[in-house]
Amino acid sequence: MADPEDVFSESLEFLYEYAPVSFASAGSAFTYHPKNAIPAISLTIPDTQAANWSLHATSLWTSAIYVADHVHDLQLPRYIEQAKSNGRGRALKLLELGAGAGLPSILISKSYENVLVTCSDYPDDALVRTLAENVKRNEVSDRCRVVPYAWGSDASALLPKDQGDDPTSGFDVVLTADTLWNSDTHRIFIETLRLTLRRSSEARVCLVAGLHTGRYVIQSFLRLVADAGFVVETLTERRVGSSEERPWSVDRAEGEDERERRRWVVWMIFKWGDC
């Protein structure tokens, strides 16, 4: 029997042309068919303890699927080559924050050699257990480790173990999708980026947010990003299911409704401003 939440979401799209912002619900199965030649990815959507329902980790969100559909736009081969050249042949180290069901992490692990992925979400037992099961089911446990982590806390458990006291330790790429909806967590989220992104001119944060998050919420986050020492390399709006793309503008907020916002994601790339 179909989940009522999934039926409601599909009905909105059919009856009112509301594009869905999430797919599948807690405990349900979801199969993603990659656009490249790798096999289908089988996922179980996590549930959480009742105290953590506010995490909204019990759905597969639009931005995660958008990242998977456009994984080539992350330009990972470029970063893989940089890591190989500048790190004496080492693998690229990538962290996904707020991974949920783990779709982008699993897809990247299956698609690219010489990438070591750390897949992370809040330390809720049910959530992390399902995330780990998804990684194992899709046979990427040897190159995709699951680490529970609360934003803003000690990040030592996240960091790759081979970096010791290296002052440039951290991840070459930090990836995250649909993690900006709660403005109350922006500061600890940005602090986590500061703690985990490698201090290098080549390191990047890749963030995709559904525009349903709200333009003012995203703009508030962007101001904090600048204050934290990051600079924006890419900031564009992309229409889901289309090649249409345009520059980010908070000024569009007054002229659009929820139906329109649901059709777009914001694609952001940040780097250190002082490296």
N, C-alpha and C positions, 0 to 999 in steps of 0.2 A: 504494500500500500504506500502511495506517495506521501511524503511529508507535507503537512498543511502549509508550512512556511514556503516550501519550494513551489507548491501549487499557486499560492498567493503571488509570489514573485513572477511566475510565468503568466499569470492572469493580468498583472499590471502591464506587462510588455504587450500582450495581445490586444487587450481592450483599450488601453490608453496610450500606447506607444511609449511607455516608460521603459527605457533600457535597464536591464538588471544591473545592480551594483555588486551582487553576490550570487554565488552558485553553490547549490547543495547546502546541507545543514548538518548539525552535530550528529555523528554516528553513521551518516550515510556514505555510500561509496561513490567515488567520482573517478572517471577514466579520462585522462588527457592524451590526445593523439598529437604528438609533436609534428611540426612541419618539416623537420629533417627526417633522416632515415632510421632513427632509433625507435625501438619498440614503444608501445603505449605505456604510459605511467599510471599505475593504479594507486589510488589514495583512499584513505578513510578520513573523513572530516573530523577534527578533534572535538571533544567535549571538554568542559572545564568544571571544576568545583563551583557550586552555586556562588560562593563568595567572589569568584573571579569572572562572572558573566560579563561584567563591564569591560573586559578585555576585548570582546567581540572577536574572539578567536575561533568561534564555532561555525564559521562560514568560510568558503573560498571566495575571496574578493576579486573584483574586476581587475585591479592592478596586478595581482599575482599572475592571472592568466595573460594579461597584456604583456608583462615582462617575458613570460614563457613564449608567447607568440612572436616577440620581437627580440629574442635573446641575442641575435646577431648585432643589434644596435648597441649592445654593451661593449662591443669591440674587444672582447676578451682575448682574441689571438694577439692583439697589440700588447696587452698587458702581460700575457704569458711570455711573449718574446722579450719584453723589458726585464721581467723577473729572471729569465734564463740568462740574459746577457749581463745584467748588473748584479745578479745574486749568485754568480758562479754555478749556474746550471740549476738553481733551485726551482721548485714548483711555485706557481702563483698561489697566494693565500687569500681566500675570499670568505667573508663573513656575511651571512644573512641574518638580520635582526627582525624580530616579529614574524618568524617564518610560518606560523600556523601549521598547515598541512605539509609544508615543505616543497611545494611544486617547483619554484625556481631553483632551489638548491639541488634537488634531485635531477632536474633536467640538465643543469650545468655539469653536474658530476657525471652524468651519462654521456654528455656530448663532447666534453673536452678532456684531453689528456693533460697532464702536468698542472692540474688544478687541485688544490686541497681545500675543501669546503668545510666551514664550521656553520652549522645550522642551529639557530638559537631562538628560543621564545621564553616567555615568563615561566618561572619554576612552579608551575601547577602540575601535579603528578599525572593527572589524566591527559593533559595537553602534551606534555613531554613524552609520555609513554606512546601515545598515538603517533607523534612525530617520528620517534625512533622506529616504530613498527613500519611506518611508510618508507623510511630510508632502507630498512632491512628488506622489505618486500620487493623493492625495486633494485636490489643487489648493488648498492653503492656504499655499503658500510665501510669498505676499505679506503674510501676517499671522501667520505662525508660524515663527519662526527656531529652528534647532537649534544648541545650543552645548554642546560637551563640557565637563564640569566635575567635578573631584574635590572632594568635600565638605571644607570647612575651609581650602581654598586661597584665593588671591587671587580675589575675586569680581568684579573689574572687568570681565572679559569678559562676564559675565552681565548686568550692569546696563545698562538702556536708555541708548543713546548720547546722548540729548538732555538728560541731566540734569546734566552737567558737575560742578561742585563743590557743587551744592545739598546742604545738610546733611540734607535730608529725602529724598534720592534713594533709589531702591529700587522694589520692586514693591508694588502695591496689594494683591495677593492672591498668596500662595505656596501651591501645591497639591501634595500628595504622597499616594501610595497604596502601602500595604504596603512601608514602608521602615524598620520598627522591629525586624525579626526578629533583627538582630545587635546586641546591647547594646554591643559593643565600639566601634561607630560612633556611638553616641548623642551623645557630646560634640561630635564634629566636625559631625554633622548639625545640632545645635542652634546651633553657631557659624555654620553656613551660613545658618540662619534669621535670626540676628542681623545677618549681613552683607547680607542681600538684602531683608528686609522694610522697607518705607518707614516712617520714624519719624513715625507719624501715629495719631491715635486711631481713624481709620477703616480702617487697614490690618489685614488678617487672614491668619492661617495656617489653611488647611483641610487636615486630615490624616485619612485613613481607613486603619485597620489591621485586617486580618483577625484575629479572636480566636485563630486557630491560632498567632499570634505568641506567645501565652502571657500570662496576666494579670500575672504578676510582672515580666515583661520590660516590659510596657506601664506598669505602676505605677512601675518604676524610671525610665523615660523621663519620666513626668509629674513626678516629683520634680525632675529636672534642668531641666525646662521652667520650673518655678517659680523655681528658683535663678538662671535666666538672665534673669529679669525679665519673663517672659510671665505672663499670667493666663488662666485657662480661661473661655471664654464659653459653650461647649457641650461636653458630654461625655456621650454616650449610647451604649448598645449597641443595634444594630439587627439584626433577624433577616433574613437574606438570603431573598428571595422572599416576604416577608411585610411587613405594615405594623406588626408588633409592635416595640415600642421600650421600653427601660427605662433607668434611670440606671446609669452605670458603677459597678461594685463589685468590688474585688479579692477580697473575701471569698467570692465564688462559686467561687474556684479549687479549693477542696477538694471541692466537690460536683458537679463536671462532668468528663466524659471528653473525649477527642479528638473523638469523633463529635459531641458537642454543641458544642464550640468551633468546629468547622468551619462551623457554621450561622450564625455571627454575625460582624459587623464592629463596630468602635468608631469612632464619628463624633466628631471633635474640631475645635473652633474655638478658636484662641488669638489674643490681641491683646497689644500692649505694655501693661505695667502702669503706666508712668509718663507716658503721653501722654493 
